[in-house]
Amino acid sequence: MKNNLLKIALIPARSGSKGIKNKNIKKINNKELIYYTIKSAKLLNPDRIIVSTDSIKIKKIAEKYGAEVPFLRPKNISGNKSSDLQCFKHFLNWWKDKYIKIPEIIYHLRITSPFRKKKNLLMAKNLFLKNKSYSSLRSLTYVTETPYKMWKINNKKALPLIKSRKELHSMGRQYLPKVYNHSGYIDILRTRKTILKNSMTGKKILAFIPKNTSDYYIDIDNEKDLKKAKLIFLNKFNKINK
């Protein structure tokens, strides 16, 4: 095994989607979305690339592009309300039935973020492997909309979403803490500190902010996003892995 650690790239790919029907196999430049994520997974050089899907059609497409689909995920954990944790626990239970040694590292790649730079993927991988005390790595993206200025309504009463003695909701943005969204670029997990503890992150999470992603990063959720992704491919794709 590479570096004595068993490393698996796991790509969830359920068939259903509210925003776009058959989203994971919609095409950009005559290639299904899943193709781009399998291509990214290969750059990480894992021991195996496994797609978790409930669809025979997705299974055949994934295998065509070089991934393994050794099982079909049950429909009851493949719906709109199904969680990442259910998918990963199902994978790990399947694995433990087949093999003695469990994967130590799992690279989690989402199909809805199809464009990734090789440099960023390898940077995330190397950063996480060097920082052994962390249970997981999560890729983040900076956002200007801050929850410190957000409100909720309870029985007609306006309440700040985040309570604080300093009334942060009335302070200038430059004085507020920076906030980030979880992106779909890459997540990495140490299995024993996450999935086996019934968690996707564990207790100590390493932050990773991919560099220079503003011209190509996208998380596809609806038809508008898909159209934008097609434009990104046409206008920016040649720069992505340089």
DRENDO-1510 file (C-alpha; in Angstrom, 1 decimal, always signed):
<recs>
REC; n; res; u; v; w
REC; 1; MET; +0.0; +0.0; +0.0 .
REC; 2; LYS; +1.2; +3.5; -0.7 .
REC; 3; ASN; +2.9; +4.9; +2.5 .
REC; 4; ASN; +1.4; +2.0; +4.4 .
REC; 5; LEU; -1.9; +3.8; +4.4 .
REC; 6; LEU; -4.9; +2.5; +2.5 .
REC; 7; LYS; -6.4; +5.5; +0.6 .
REC; 8; ILE; -9.7; +5.4; -1.1 .
REC; 9; ALA; -11.4; +8.1; -3.2 .
REC; 10; LEU; -15.2; +7.9; -2.7 .
REC; 11; ILE; -17.6; +9.6; -5.0 .
REC; 12; PRO; -21.3; +9.7; -4.0 .
REC; 13; ALA; -23.6; +9.6; -7.1 .
REC; 14; ARG; -27.2; +8.9; -6.3 .
REC; 15; SER; -29.7; +9.0; -9.2 .
REC; 16; GLY; -32.3; +11.4; -7.8 .
REC; 17; SER; -32.0; +15.2; -7.7 .
REC; 18; LYS; -34.6; +17.9; -7.1 .
REC; 19; GLY; -32.8; +20.8; -8.9 .
REC; 20; ILE; -31.8; +18.9; -12.1 .
REC; 21; LYS; -33.1; +15.5; -13.2 .
REC; 22; ASN; -30.2; +13.0; -13.5 .
REC; 23; LYS; -27.8; +15.8; -12.5 .
REC; 24; ASN; -24.7; +13.6; -12.0 .
REC; 25; ILE; -24.8; +12.4; -15.7 .
REC; 26; LYS; -25.7; +15.7; -17.4 .
REC; 27; LYS; -23.1; +16.5; -20.0 .
REC; 28; ILE; -20.5; +19.3; -20.4 .
REC; 29; ASN; -18.6; +19.1; -23.7 .
REC; 30; ASN; -20.1; +15.6; -24.4 .
REC; 31; LYS; -18.8; +14.2; -21.1 .
REC; 32; GLU; -21.0; +13.4; -18.1 .
REC; 33; LEU; -20.4; +15.4; -14.9 .
REC; 34; ILE; -19.2; +12.3; -13.2 .
REC; 35; TYR; -16.3; +12.1; -15.7 .
REC; 36; TYR; -14.7; +15.3; -14.4 .
REC; 37; THR; -14.7; +14.1; -10.8 .
REC; 38; ILE; -13.4; +10.7; -11.6 .
REC; 39; LYS; -10.6; +12.5; -13.5 .
REC; 40; SER; -9.9; +14.6; -10.4 .
REC; 41; ALA; -9.8; +11.5; -8.2 .
REC; 42; LYS; -7.1; +9.9; -10.4 .
REC; 43; LEU; -4.9; +13.0; -9.8 .
REC; 44; LEU; -4.8; +12.1; -6.1 .
REC; 45; ASN; -3.4; +8.6; -6.9 .
REC; 46; PRO; -5.6; +6.7; -4.4 .
REC; 47; ASP; -5.4; +2.9; -4.1 .
REC; 48; ARG; -9.0; +2.7; -5.4 .
REC; 49; ILE; -11.6; +5.0; -6.8 .
REC; 50; ILE; -15.1; +3.9; -5.8 .
REC; 51; VAL; -18.5; +5.4; -6.8 .
REC; 52; SER; -21.4; +4.9; -4.5 .
REC; 53; THR; -24.6; +4.9; -6.5 .
REC; 54; ASP; -28.1; +3.4; -6.5 .
REC; 55; SER; -28.3; +3.5; -10.4 .
REC; 56; ILE; -27.2; +0.9; -12.8 .
REC; 57; LYS; -26.9; +3.5; -15.5 .
REC; 58; ILE; -24.5; +5.6; -13.4 .
REC; 59; LYS; -22.6; +2.5; -12.5 .
REC; 60; LYS; -22.0; +1.7; -16.2 .
REC; 61; ILE; -20.9; +5.3; -17.0 .
REC; 62; ALA; -18.6; +5.4; -13.9 .
REC; 63; GLU; -16.9; +2.1; -14.9 .
REC; 64; LYS; -16.4; +3.4; -18.4 .
REC; 65; TYR; -14.3; +6.2; -17.0 .
REC; 66; GLY; -12.2; +4.0; -14.8 .
REC; 67; ALA; -13.9; +4.0; -11.4 .
REC; 68; GLU; -15.1; +0.9; -9.5 .
REC; 69; VAL; -18.8; +0.4; -8.6 .
REC; 70; PRO; -18.6; -2.8; -6.6 .
REC; 71; PHE; -22.1; -2.4; -5.1 .
REC; 72; LEU; -25.4; -0.5; -5.5 .
REC; 73; ARG; -26.4; +1.7; -2.7 .
REC; 74; PRO; -29.8; +0.9; -1.2 .
REC; 75; LYS; -32.6; +3.3; -2.3 .
REC; 76; ASN; -33.6; +4.0; +1.3 .
REC; 77; ILE; -30.3; +5.9; +1.8 .
REC; 78; SER; -30.2; +7.4; -1.7 .
REC; 79; GLY; -33.0; +10.0; -1.5 .
REC; 80; ASN; -33.1; +13.8; -1.2 .
REC; 81; LYS; -33.0; +13.6; +2.6 .
REC; 82; SER; -30.2; +11.0; +2.8 .
REC; 83; SER; -27.0; +12.2; +4.4 .
REC; 84; ASP; -23.3; +11.9; +3.5 .
REC; 85; LEU; -22.8; +10.0; +6.7 .
REC; 86; GLN; -25.3; +7.3; +5.6 .
REC; 87; CYS; -23.5; +6.9; +2.3 .
REC; 88; PHE; -20.1; +6.6; +3.9 .
REC; 89; LYS; -21.2; +4.2; +6.7 .
REC; 90; HIS; -22.8; +2.0; +4.0 .
REC; 91; PHE; -19.5; +2.0; +2.1 .
REC; 92; LEU; -17.4; +1.2; +5.2 .
REC; 93; ASN; -19.8; -1.6; +6.2 .
REC; 94; TRP; -19.5; -3.1; +2.7 .
REC; 95; TRP; -15.8; -2.8; +2.9 .
REC; 96; LYS; -15.5; -4.5; +6.3 .
REC; 97; ASP; -17.5; -7.5; +5.0 .
REC; 98; LYS; -14.9; -7.9; +2.3 .
REC; 99; TYR; -11.5; -7.0; +3.7 .
REC; 100; ILE; -9.6; -7.1; +7.0 .
REC; 101; LYS; -7.8; -3.7; +6.6 .
REC; 102; ILE; -10.1; -0.7; +6.5 .
REC; 103; PRO; -9.2; +2.5; +4.5 .
REC; 104; GLU; -7.3; +4.9; +6.7 .
REC; 105; ILE; -7.9; +7.9; +4.4 .
REC; 106; ILE; -11.0; +8.7; +2.3 .
REC; 107; TYR; -10.9; +11.5; -0.3 .
REC; 108; HIS; -14.5; +12.7; -0.6 .
REC; 109; LEU; -15.2; +14.3; -4.0 .
REC; 110; ARG; -18.6; +15.7; -5.0 .
REC; 111; ILE; -19.7; +15.5; -8.7 .
REC; 112; THR; -21.4; +18.9; -8.5 .
REC; 113; SER; -18.0; +20.6; -8.4 .
REC; 114; PRO; -16.6; +19.3; -11.6 .
REC; 115; PHE; -13.6; +21.7; -12.2 .
REC; 116; ARG; -10.5; +21.3; -9.9 .
REC; 117; LYS; -6.9; +22.2; -10.3 .
REC; 118; LYS; -4.3; +19.5; -9.8 .
REC; 119; LYS; -2.1; +21.8; -7.7 .
REC; 120; ASN; -4.9; +22.4; -5.3 .
REC; 121; LEU; -5.8; +18.8; -5.0 .
REC; 122; LEU; -2.2; +17.8; -4.2 .
REC; 123; MET; -1.8; +20.7; -1.8 .
REC; 124; ALA; -4.9; +19.5; +0.2 .
REC; 125; LYS; -3.7; +15.9; +0.2 .
REC; 126; ASN; -0.1; +16.8; +1.3 .
REC; 127; LEU; -1.3; +19.3; +3.9 .
REC; 128; PHE; -3.7; +16.7; +5.5 .
REC; 129; LEU; -1.2; +13.8; +5.4 .
REC; 130; LYS; +1.4; +16.0; +7.2 .
REC; 131; ASN; -1.0; +17.2; +9.9 .
REC; 132; LYS; -1.7; +13.8; +11.4 .
REC; 133; SER; -3.6; +15.1; +14.5 .
REC; 134; TYR; -6.5; +16.3; +12.4 .
REC; 135; SER; -9.6; +14.1; +12.0 .
REC; 136; SER; -10.6; +15.7; +8.6 .
REC; 137; LEU; -10.0; +18.4; +6.1 .
REC; 138; ARG; -12.7; +20.6; +4.7 .
REC; 139; SER; -12.3; +22.9; +1.7 .
REC; 140; LEU; -13.8; +26.4; +2.3 .
REC; 141; THR; -14.7; +29.4; +0.3 .
REC; 142; TYR; -14.9; +33.0; +1.6 .
REC; 143; VAL; -18.3; +34.6; +1.5 .
REC; 144; THR; -19.2; +38.3; +1.9 .
REC; 145; GLU; -22.7; +37.7; +3.2 .
REC; 146; THR; -22.2; +37.3; +7.0 .
REC; 147; PRO; -24.5; +35.6; +9.5 .
REC; 148; TYR; -23.6; +38.3; +12.0 .
REC; 149; LYS; -25.9; +40.7; +10.2 .
REC; 150; MET; -28.7; +38.2; +9.7 .
REC; 151; TRP; -32.0; +38.1; +11.6 .
REC; 152; LYS; -34.8; +35.6; +12.3 .
REC; 153; ILE; -38.4; +36.3; +13.2 .
REC; 154; ASN; -40.2; +34.6; +16.1 .
REC; 155; ASN; -43.8; +35.6; +16.7 .
REC; 156; LYS; -43.3; +38.9; +14.8 .
REC; 157; LYS; -40.3; +39.6; +17.0 .
REC; 158; ALA; -37.0; +40.3; +15.1 .
REC; 159; LEU; -34.1; +38.5; +16.7 .
REC; 160; PRO; -30.4; +38.5; +15.7 .
REC; 161; LEU; -29.3; +35.1; +14.3 .
REC; 162; ILE; -26.2; +35.3; +16.4 .
REC; 163; LYS; -26.5; +36.8; +19.8 .
REC; 164; SER; -23.7; +38.9; +21.2 .
REC; 165; ARG; -23.2; +41.5; +23.9 .
REC; 166; LYS; -21.3; +43.7; +21.4 .
REC; 167; GLU; -24.3; +43.8; +19.0 .
REC; 168; LEU; -22.3; +42.6; +16.1 .
REC; 169; HIS; -25.3; +43.0; +13.8 .
REC; 170; SER; -24.8; +46.8; +14.0 .
REC; 171; MET; -21.1; +46.9; +13.4 .
REC; 172; GLY; -19.3; +47.6; +10.1 .
REC; 173; ARG; -18.4; +44.5; +8.1 .
REC; 174; GLN; -14.7; +45.2; +8.5 .
REC; 175; TYR; -14.9; +44.6; +12.2 .
REC; 176; LEU; -16.7; +41.3; +11.9 .
REC; 177; PRO; -15.0; +37.8; +11.8 .
REC; 178; LYS; -14.5; +36.5; +8.3 .
REC; 179; VAL; -16.9; +33.6; +7.4 .
REC; 180; TYR; -16.7; +30.8; +4.9 .
REC; 181; ASN; -18.9; +28.3; +3.2 .
REC; 182; HIS; -18.1; +24.7; +2.9 .
REC; 183; SER; -17.3; +24.1; -0.8 .
REC; 184; GLY; -17.4; +20.9; -2.8 .
REC; 185; TYR; -13.8; +21.0; -3.9 .
REC; 186; ILE; -12.4; +18.3; -1.7 .
REC; 187; ASP; -12.8; +16.8; +1.8 .
REC; 188; ILE; -10.5; +14.3; +3.3 .
REC; 189; LEU; -11.3; +12.0; +6.3 .
REC; 190; ARG; -9.4; +9.9; +8.7 .
REC; 191; THR; -11.8; +7.0; +8.9 .
REC; 192; ARG; -11.1; +6.0; +12.5 .
REC; 193; LYS; -11.7; +9.6; +13.7 .
REC; 194; THR; -14.8; +10.3; +11.7 .
REC; 195; ILE; -17.0; +7.6; +10.2 .
REC; 196; LEU; -16.2; +5.1; +12.9 .
REC; 197; LYS; -17.1; +7.8; +15.4 .
REC; 198; ASN; -20.4; +8.4; +13.6 .
REC; 199; SER; -19.3; +11.8; +12.2 .
REC; 200; MET; -18.2; +13.2; +8.8 .
REC; 201; THR; -15.7; +15.6; +10.3 .
REC; 202; GLY; -14.5; +14.4; +13.7 .
REC; 203; LYS; -13.5; +16.8; +16.4 .
REC; 204; LYS; -10.5; +18.5; +14.8 .
REC; 205; ILE; -11.0; +19.9; +11.3 .
REC; 206; LEU; -8.3; +21.3; +9.1 .
REC; 207; ALA; -9.3; +24.3; +7.0 .
REC; 208; PHE; -8.3; +24.3; +3.3 .
REC; 209; ILE; -8.9; +27.2; +1.0 .
REC; 210; PRO; -8.1; +26.3; -2.7 .
REC; 211; LYS; -6.1; +29.0; -4.4 .
REC; 212; ASN; -7.3; +31.1; -7.4 .
REC; 213; THR; -10.7; +29.5; -7.9 .
REC; 214; SER; -12.8; +32.6; -8.6 .
REC; 215; ASP; -12.7; +32.0; -12.4 .
REC; 216; TYR; -13.8; +28.4; -12.4 .
REC; 217; TYR; -15.2; +27.1; -9.1 .
REC; 218; ILE; -18.9; +26.2; -9.2 .
REC; 219; ASP; -21.3; +24.0; -7.2 .
REC; 220; ILE; -24.0; +22.9; -9.6 .
REC; 221; ASP; -27.5; +22.8; -8.0 .
REC; 222; ASN; -29.9; +23.9; -10.8 .
REC; 223; GLU; -30.2; +24.5; -14.5 .
REC; 224; LYS; -28.8; +28.0; -14.2 .
REC; 225; ASP; -25.6; +26.6; -12.6 .
REC; 226; LEU; -25.3; +24.0; -15.3 .
REC; 227; LYS; -25.4; +26.6; -18.0 .
REC; 228; LYS; -22.8; +28.6; -16.2 .
REC; 229; ALA; -20.6; +25.5; -15.9 .
REC; 230; LYS; -20.8; +25.0; -19.6 .
REC; 231; LEU; -19.6; +28.6; -20.2 .
REC; 232; ILE; -16.8; +28.0; -17.7 .
REC; 233; PHE; -15.7; +25.0; -19.6 .
REC; 234; LEU; -15.6; +26.9; -22.9 .
REC; 235; ASN; -13.9; +30.0; -21.5 .
REC; 236; LYS; -11.7; +28.8; -18.6 .
REC; 237; PHE; -11.1; +25.1; -18.9 .
REC; 238; ASN; -7.7; +25.3; -20.6 .
REC; 239; LYS; -6.4; +27.1; -17.5 .
REC; 240; ILE; -7.7; +24.8; -14.8 .
REC; 241; ASN; -4.9; +22.3; -14.6 .
REC; 242; LYS; -2.0; +24.7; -15.3 .
</recs>
